[in-house]
């Protein structure tokens, strides 16, 4: 398998099928590995926050989800072959885990979203056994960790949003008795059915960002910030 460096972070450079098989192997070995899918904003934040950077570097798999990651890799001369969206990766992974009758535990911070995601995932992947959820019920961190360890899930979806979920997985991996963790914050509302995805033609075109601007022009400021990663890659390529 090939990994490609983008500004200090090693991204998986292969197909989604290969990524899923690597993640499935880690889950079967039950070693509390974790998967992240940083966007451009998180990458910029990681360059300013060593704890975020350590969390990204400590991941079993770092998925190249955002177009900013893809553009930056090309600018740096380290082409990444395939963009892998976290929601598509999760769907393929859960389908494989359903075949093996593996188990899942879902974390989030919104009760409706966590419940909706749990219901929809159980319906779509009937072989994937739900063994627990948490939406903020556990006020003490150790109580939550104890509950997760009692359930011993093969897959722990961590839907806290970035960078909280990446820091949480990195900080707690040695205390947890789980197979595999996946940072799933932006995707959990999609799994719950409360947020739609952009149409496939927009996702495939590389202009998904423009679709979301047409839906909500107020996010243009956030989208502009994401261009910082591309400019950072340009600076690195030109000046080292």
N, C-alpha and C positions, 0 to 999 in steps of 0.2 A: 504494500500500500504506500502511496506517496502523500507526503505532507508538504505544504508550501508556506513559507514565511511571508507574512504581511505585517510590516512594522512591528516586529517582535513577537507576533502571535502565530503559532503554527496551525494552519487551517487544513482540514482534510481535503485532499484533491483526488476524488474518485467519483463513483456513481452512488446514487442513493441506495441501491441494492447492497453495494459493498459496505456503506456506512451502517446500514441496518444490521447486517450480519456481524460486524464488529461489535456493535452495541448489544446485540442479542447474546453474543459470547460472553461479554462482560456481565450481563444480567445473570446468565446461567452460572457463572463463576462466583456470583454473589459477593462482589468485593467493593460495593459502595462507590463505584466509579460514577462520573457524571458527564453530561453532554451539554454544551452551550452553543448558542447561535447568535453571536454578537452582531448588532448593527453598527453603522458608522458612528452614531452618537456614543455607544458604549466603548468603541475602540478609542475615540478621542478622550473619553473620560479615563480610560485605562492608562493613557499616556501621562495623566496627571495624578493618578491615584495608584500607588503600588499594590494596594490590597486587591483592587479590581484586576490589575495585570496578573498578579499571582493566581487569582481565581481562574482567569482565562487560560493561563499556561498550565494549570493543574488539571484541566479537563481531559477526559479520555478522548473525546472528539470535540473539535471546534468546527461547527458547520459554517460554510460560506453562504450565508443567507442573503445579505444585502447586496444591491447593485454597487454600492460604494466599495464594498470589499472586492468585488469582481474587477471594477475599473482600476482600483488601486493596485491589484496584483498585476494587471497588464502593464500599468505605468512603470512598475518596479521590475518588469521583465520576468515575472514569475507567474505565468498564466495558470489560472485555476479553470479546469475544464467545465465543471458543472456547478451551477447555483443549486443549493439544497435548502429549500424552505423548511423551517422547523415543523410547521403543521403537516406538511407532506411526509417528512421523515417520521413524525410521531404516528401518523396514520399507518404507514407501512410497518413500523415497529410493532404497534399494537395488534395489527393483523397477524403478524408472525407469532407474537406472544399468545394471542387467542388460540392459535392452532396448538400451542403447547400447554394450554390450560394454566398459564402463569397468572400472577396476581398484581394488583395495582392499588396504590394509595394516592389520594389527591390532596394537595395543600393549596390554599388560596386565602384571600382576605375578604371575600364577599360571599355570603352564604348562598345567595341565589345563583351566582355563577358556579360555585363549587357543586351545588346540588344539580344544576342543569347539566354541567359537564359530566358528572358521575352517571346521571340517567342516560344521556346520549351515548356515552362511551360503552356502558353496559349493554345498551340496545344494539349498537353497531358491532361490538366485539363480544358476543355472548360467552366465548371461552375464556375471556380475560376476567378473572375473579376479583371483584371489589372487596378490599379488606379494611378500608378505612378512609375517612376524609377529615379535614380540619379547615375551618374558616375563621380561626381566631378564638376558638373555644378554650384552647389551652393558653392560659395567661403566663404560665411559667415554662420557659424553654425546655427545661429538663423533662417536664411532664409530657410535652409533645414528643420529644425524642424517645421517651420510654414507651409511649403508645405506638409509635412507628416500629420500634424494635420488637414489641410484642407481636405485631402483625407480620413482621418480616416480609415486606412486599418485594416482588421481583422488580417492579417499576414504581418509582416515586416521582410523580409530576409535581414540580415546585412552581406554583403560579403566583409568585410574589412581585413580578416585574423586575426590571433591571435598574440598578445593579444589585438590588437587595438579594435576589434569588441566587446570583452567581456567588456573592459573598457568603450566603447562608450555606450553600452546598460545599464550598471550599472549607469553611470553618467547621462544619459538622460531619464531614465524610468519615472521619476516623471514629466517631461515636455511634454511627448508624449501622444497623444490621439490615441493609437493603441490597438488592442486586444492582440496580442502575437508577440514577437520578437524571431528570431532564428539566432544564429551565424552560418554563412553559407560560410565563406571565402574559405576554401579548396574545398567545394562542388559546388560553383558557376560555375567554369570552366567546371565541369562535367555536370552540368545542361545545360550549353551552348553548349556542344558537342565538346569543344576544348581540353578536357583531358579525356582519357579513364579510366575506372575502371579496377582493376585487375580482372582476370577471377574468377568466383564464386568459383571454386574448391580451388583456392589459398586463397580467403577470408575466406572460411569455414575451411580451414586446420589450420589457425592460423599462417601461414607462408607467409602472404601477403608481409611482409617486405622483404623477400628473393626474391620474384618476382620483386619488384621494384629495388633491388640491381642488379639483372641480366639485367634489362633494362637500369640502369644508375649507374654504380659502384661508381661514384663520391659521391653519397649520403651515402656511408657506414659510413662516419664520423658522419653524422647527426643521422643515425640509432644507432650508438654506444652510442651517448649521451642519447638516450631514455632509455638505460639500467640503467641509474642512478636512475630512480624511483624504479626499482625492488631492487637494492642494498640498497636504502634508506629504503624500506619496510623491507628488511632483518635485517638491523641495528635496526630499531624500534622494530621488533619482538624479537631480541636477547637481546637488551640492554634497551628497553623502551624509 
